[in-house]
Amino acid sequence: MPQKVEIKLFIEGKYDYYDEQEGGYTGDKYSNAIMEEASEKYDLTLWQVSSIWGDETIQADVQESELNVADEQGKKDFEFLKLMRDTASDKMKTVIKGKAQEEWGTDYNMVKYEYDKQLEAYVLVMEIVNHPDLEGTVNEVLMDEALNEWGLDFNMVMYEYDKQLEAWKELQNN
């Protein structure tokens, strides 16, 4: 069976295409056509395609895939920062939860601990990323570098950012 993430991205792309063609959200208006096209393209049954589309565990992989692509493409022009601003927090929560589950499996206490720790750091990252005066500052450069180095490990992003900012401030005072 083809990559589920690839299929999910294909379906999302089709929904986006129809939304753009109609000039707004089209809901389920084109769902049958999209599912049939995906079924034909990937040589799967409609049931298999629908199951992939409805599988929430794949959503975390899709979001992580999109963020990893942006991470690779955007190291020099703050694309990662832009993507962070544009990614809805509920989607990021799904990614964080998926990564915690991937790391800790059925150790639910550790999954919850990791999720809570990463979510708390994510909120701090977003406060910095969305600050209205961020553009063109050393903070923007430091956050971008931390995101590029640590990706979706928001706890380490904040650690790196805080350490670099502290060092920069000390150098300014000397």
N, C-alpha and C positions, 0 to 999 in steps of 0.2 A: 504494500500500500504506500502511495506517495507520502511525503512528509506532511503531517497534519498541520504544522505551522504554515507551510506553503499554501495548503488548501484554505485555511482560515484567512490568510492574507489575501488570497484571490477573491474570496467571497466578500471580505470587507471592502476591497477595491471596487468590486462591482456595485455594492450598495452606495459607496461614495460617488461612483460614476453616475448612477441614476439620480442621486440627490443633486448633483451638480447640473445634470441635464434638465431637471425639473425646477431648479432654482430654490431648493429647500428640501427638508426632510420628507422622504416618500414612504416611510414606514415599511409595511409588508407588501406594498403595491407590486413590487417586482420580485418578491421572494421566490415564487415558483419558477420564474424564468432563470433567476440566479442559481438556484439549486439544480435545475436541469442542466444548465451550462456547465456547472462544476462537475456534475455527475458524468457528463459526456467527456469533458476535458480530461478528467482523472480516471475515467473508466471504473467508476464506483456506482453503487446503487444510490438512489435518492435517500434511502434510509441511512446509508453510511455517511453521505455528505451531510445530512441533517444532524446526525449524531456528532460529527466533528464540529459543525457550526455551534452546536449547543453545549459542547464540552468546555466548561469554565476553566479546567486545568490547563487547557491549551492556550487560553487567553494570556496567562502569565508568560508563557513561552513566546507568544506573539509580541507582547509589549517589550520583553527583554530583547528579542530579536531586533525590533525597531530601534531601541535605545542603543544596542551594541553597534548597529550600523551607523547611527548618528555619532557614536563615540569614535569610530574609526574614521569617519568622514570629516568630523568637525574639530579636530584638535587645534587648528590655527585660527578659526574664525568664529568661535563661540557658538557653534551649532549645538553643542551639547547643552549649553545654557539655555538656548532658545527652545530646544526640545523639552527641557525640564519645565520651562514656563508653560508650554503648550499641553503637557501631559496632565490630564485630569487626575486629581488626587485619588479618586476611587480606582482608576486603572493602575496607578502606582502602588496602591495598597495591595492589589491583586498580585503584582509583580513581587513585592516584598514578601508577601505570604508564600507565594510559590517558591521563592528562593529559600526561605526558612524551611519549608517542607522538604525541599530537595536536599538541603544540608542535614536536617535532623530526622527525617523519615517519620517513624511512629513515636518518637520521643516527644510527645505533645507538650510537655513542660518546657523543653528547650525550644521547640517551634514557637511557642507563645513568647518566651523570653526574647528570642532573636527577633521575632516580629515586632514586639513592643520597643526593643532597643533601636531597631532600624527605623521604625515609624517615627519615633521621637527625634532621631537625627534627621530624617527626611523633612520633618516640619521645620527644623532649624535651617536646613539647606534652602528650603523654599522661601523662608523669611528673608534670607540674604539675596537669593536669586530674584525675588520679586520686589526688592527694595527700589523705590522710584529713583534714588540717586546713585544706583550701582554703576550705571554705564560710564565707562571711561575712568574708573577708579582702580586703585591697586586691589581693592576687594574683588572686583570683577575678574581680574587676572588670576588672583590666588584661588578663587572659587573654581574658575575654569580649569586651572591646572590640577586642583584636587579632584575634580570630577573626571578629568581625563585619566588621572593616575589610578583612581579607585573605583570608577564607574558607579555601579549600583550599591556599593558597600557604603551607605550613607554615614555610618558610624565612623569609618575611616576617613571619609571625605571631610567630616567636621573636625576630626582630630588633626588631619593634615592642614586644613585651612586655619584652624586656631593656632597651631604651632608656627606656621609661616607668617601669619599676621602678627603674632607676638614678636617674632624675630625682626620683622620689618619695622615695627614700632620702636624696638630697641635700637636699631640702626639709625633711625631718624633722630633719636635723642642723643646720639654720640657725635 
